[in-house]
Amino acid sequence: MPDYYQVLGVSREASVEDIKRAYRKLARESHPDANHNDPHAEERFKSISEAYAVLSDPQKRQQFDTFGTADPRAGFGGAGFGGFGDLGDIVDAFFGGGGFGRTRARPRTSAVAGADLVVDEVLTLEEAVFGATRSIEVTSLSACEQCAGDGCAPGTFRGRCSRCGGTGELRATRQTILGTVMTSRACGTCGGVGEAPTVPCEACGGAGRVNASRKVDVEIPGGVGDGTSVRLRGRGEAGVRGGPDGDLFVRIHVRQHEIFERDGDHLVCDLEIPLVQAVLGAEIPLQTLDGEQTVTIPPGTHHGTVVKMRGLGATRLDGRGRGDLLVHVSVQVPQKLTAEERSLFEQLASLRGEATGGGRPVGMFRRLRDTLRG
């Protein structure tokens, strides 16, 4: 065990301020970033930091002054038991296990993955069909810039947690009618890891993360539908102690359009035309998401006919082109006629041999034949 007083170059009667002053001076001189050509700089810097961590802590300093080591187990006898750390180690050597119910400190996985985040974003139908780029503001736990997510003040390191002694657990006993009951819970200081910053970072308080807002650019592909989620890997909350960052899920909501509706990869709209255009046919301009297009109405178009305009629907997410625009035709029959208009319709009925007094029922086979003929 090194003499920490010699490492810092102070006397055993040095005050806390003397120790802090000596550490700051040596840390600046011995920092690896300032000694690129010295292969021993990092080792020397660690020794200085370790010495400061012990001598700046009154409890650890007293332990070191009394037993010559900062290991709390040395107070039971240190090496006086043939090299075993304490009596429990002797019991373990002969009988195995954790003698007398003692929990031994053991290495634990300190890396913790960051949590996933979900944000909602509203798109227009045009943006959902063709895709869009959005800059979204996200507030979440991000890695502390001052300590790079480690939680330690610059120039310091992580050591055994003083609260739980490195076990990562806090145990408590209580008496019940059934006897003594022992409970344990994760140590809140080290998060159940057994290690904690010897000197916590001032910016994050040793947590390694701070709550911050950031801008995230999201490329939303064309063809997304209402309720679809776009996943951005590694853009969620920051991980802890080197753990991976979580993911960011952007949940899409599509605003209702005043003309068009979505039907899978297709778009649907209604088009009202007058009776004359249904009978004679017409070329009707229609404002679509791709600009103005022409809808061809064949002569003799029936009410409810669907005109398909290929390739004017939504972009397919698999990249295989686009769906179609389905135009549902609604034929408007005039409700009120002038005398002249009525006369013209009566002449048309006479020319076609269509009586105005009543219709003629159409049998099932006739309807089937008409349907097959289109």
N, C-alpha and C positions, 0 to 999 in steps of 0.2 A: 504494500500500500504506500503510495508516494506521500511525502510530507507536503500537504497543501499549502502550508505557510511558506515553505521554501519555493514552491512553484510560483506563488504570487509575489514573493520577495518581501513579505511583511513579518513582523514579530507576532508572537502568540498573544500579546496584549493589544494588538491592533484593534481599532474601533471598526464599526460597520462602515463608516465613511472612508476610513483608510483602505479597507478591503475593496470597496467599490471603486475608489480612485485608482488603485493599483491594477484592478482588473481591466478598467477602461483603457488605461495606458498600454498594457500588454496586449489586449485584444486588438487594438489598432495596429500595433507593431507586428503582431504575429498572424494576422488574418491571411488565409491562403490567397485571397484576391490581391493582396499587396506583396506576396512572395511567390510569384509564379515559378521561379527557378529553384526554390528550396523544396526538395521532396519531403522534408520532415515538418513543413509548416503546418499542415493540416493536423498531424498528430500532436504537435506542440499546442496548437490552438484548442484542440479538444481537452488537453490536460488543464489548460488555463481555465476553460469554461467549467470543467468538472470541479476544480478547486473552488471557483467562485460559487458554484451551486451549493457546495457543502458549507463553506465558511460564511456565506450570507444568510444561511438558515440557522437561527439560534439552536434549534433542537439537534440538527445534524452536526453543528459545530461542537456542541457539548458531547455528543456521542463520539466524535472524532478525538476530542481532547482527552476523554476518559479512557477509551479503548483503542485509540489509534486507527480506527476505521469508522466509516460512515454507515456500515452495514448494521441495521438494528438488531440482527440476530447475535452479533458478537457480544452483546451485554450478558448473554447467558453463560458465556465461558469461552467464546471464540474458538481458538485452536487448541484450547486446553484439553479437549476430548479427542485428541489424536487426529485433528484435522477436520472433524465434523463441525458443521456450522452451529448446531444446537442439539439438545438432547433428543429432539424429534428425529434428527438424522440418524442417531445411533439406533433408535427403535426401528426406523425404516430399514436400516442395514440388516438387522437380525430378523425382523418379522414381516417386513414389506408394508406397503400401504402408507397411510398418512397418520401415524400413531397419535393416539389421544384425540382423534377427531380433527386434527390440525389440517388446514388447507394450505398446501404448498403453492408458492407462486409458480406459474407456468406461462410459457409464451402464448400469446393470443394473437389472433389476426386483427391488426389495427385498422386496415383499410375498410372503409364503408362506402358503398355505392350511393350516389346522390339520388334523390327521389325524382320520379317523372313529373312533368308539369302538363296541364291541359289548359289551353286558351281557346276562346271562341272568336271566330271571324265571320263577318257577314259579307257576302258577295252578291253582285247583281247577276242576273241570268247570263248576260254577255260574258262576264268574267268567269263564270262556271263553265261555260261552253268552250271558250277559247283559252282559258288559263290567265293567270295574273301574277304579278309580283307585289308583295306587301311587306312593309316594314312594321313589325309588331313590337310594342314595348312590353317587356316582361320584367316583373319584379320578383326576385327569388334570392336564395342563398347562393352567393358566388364566392369563389376562392379569394381569400384576403391577399391583396397585392403586396402588403408590407412584409408578410412572412411566407408568401407563396403557398398558402394553405397548410403550412406545417403547424401553426399555432405557437411557435417559439419566437421569442424576441430575437432580432438579428444578433448573431454571434453566440447564441445559446443552443441547447439541445434538449432532447427529451430524456427523462430519467424515471426511476421507479416512483410510482404515485405515493406520496407521503400519507395520504388518507387511508388507503387500503393496504399499504405495504407491498404493493405489486401483485396482489391476488386478483384484483379486478372486482372483488365482491365485498360487501359489507354484511357482516353476520350479526344477528341479535338472538338472544335466548330469553325465554319467558317461561314461568311456571304455570302449568295448567293442572286440572284434576287428573289428567292422564300422565303427568310427569313433565319433564323439561322438554320444551319444543324449541328447535333452532330454525331460524329463517334466514334467508340470504337474499340480497338484491344487488343489482349492478351498481358499482360505485359511480356516483354522479360526477365526481371530479375527473375521472379518466375515461368515463363511458364504458367501463367494464373491460378495458384493455390492459390495465396494470401499469401503464406509462402515462406520464403527463409532462407538459413543458416545465422545465426547471424555472424558467423565467417567461411567463406568458407574454405573448405579443400584445402591445398596447392597443392596436387598432381593432383586434377581434376578441380580446380577452382570453386568448388561448384556444378559441373554438376552431380557428383556421378558416372560418367562413363569415361573411358579412352580408347583410340584406342590402341589395343594390338593384337599381333599374338598369336595363340595357336594351338596345335595339337589336332585333333579330330579323334578318331579311329572309322571307319565305317565298320560294318558287312554287306556286300552286298550279298543278298541271291542268290542262284543258280536259273537260269531261267529268270533273268531280261533281258529285250530287249532294243534296241536302243530307247532313249527318255524316258525311265522309270525314275521316281524320287523316291529315298529312303528318307523317312522322319525321322529325328531325333528330337524328341520333346525336347524343352528346351535347344537346343544347338545353337540357333541363338543369336541375340543381347540381351544384358542384359536389363531387365526392369528398370524403373526409380521409385525411392521412394517405393520400395517393389512390383512393378508391375511384372507380370510373364515374364520370358524370352521368346523370340521368338523361332521359330523352324528353323532347318537347313535342306534344301532340297538339296540332292546330285543328280544331273541330269546325267544320264548314257549315254555315247556314246560308241558303240561297234565298234572296228576296224574291217575292212573287212578281212576275212580269204582267203588265197590263194587257198583253196580246197573246203571248206564247206560253205554253205549258210544256213541261218535260215529261216524256214517256220513255224511260230507259235512255237509249241513244238517240231517240227521235224527238223532234219538236212538233207540237200540235197547235193549230190555230183554226178559228172559224172564219168563213168568208160568206157574206150575204150577197147574193146577186139577184137582180130583178128577173121576172118571168121571161122577158124577151131574150135576155142573154142566155138563159138556160135553154131556150128553144133554138135560138139561132147560133149559139156559141159566141165566144168573145175572147179577147186578149186583155187581161186585167192586170194593171201594175199593183205589186204588193211590196210593202216595205218590210224586209226581213232583217235578221241580225247581220247578214252579209251585204246589206244595202238593198236598193230597189231591184226586184226581180219581176218577171212576167209570168202570170198564171194562165195557162191555156185551158179554157172551158170548152169542151167539145160540144157541138150541136146536140140537143136532146138530153142534156145533163139532168139527172134526176135529183130531187132533194135528198141530202144525205150522202151524195157521192163524195169519195175521198180522192183528191188529186195528190199524187206523190211527187215531190220535188226532190230528186236524189242529191245527196251530198250536202244538204243545207241544214242538217240536224246538229247534234252535239258531237264534239270530238270524242272518239273512243279512247278509254284509258289505256288499252293495250297497244295504242298507236296504229291501229288498222283502220285509218280513215275516219269518216264521220257517218252519222246516221242520216235520216231523211227528214224533210219537212212535210208533214201530213196536213193538207188543207181540207177541212171538212166544209163542203159546200151546202149552204142553206138557201133554198129558192124562196123568194118572197112573192107571195100571191097578193095582188092588190085587193084591198078591202073595200074601197069606195071607187066607183067608176062614174065618170061623167056620162051624159047621154050619148055623146059621140063615141066614147070608148066602148060603151056597152053595145052600141050598134055595130062597131067593128068586130067585137068578139062574137056577136051573133052571126055576122056574115062569115067569120072564120069557121064557126061551128057548122054552118050550112054547107060551106065548101067541103068540109071534112066529113060531112054526114054524121055529125055528132049531135044527137038530140039533147036538149037542155032540160028535158023533163025528168030524167033519172039515169042512173048508171046501170051497167050490166055486170052481174057477178062473174068473177074470174075463178075458174077451177084450179085445183092444186097443180095439175100437170101443166096448165098454161103458165102459172107463176114460175114453176121450175124451168120451163122452156125459156121464158123471158130472162130469168136470172142467168142461165147458161149462155145466152146470147149476149149478155152484158147490156 
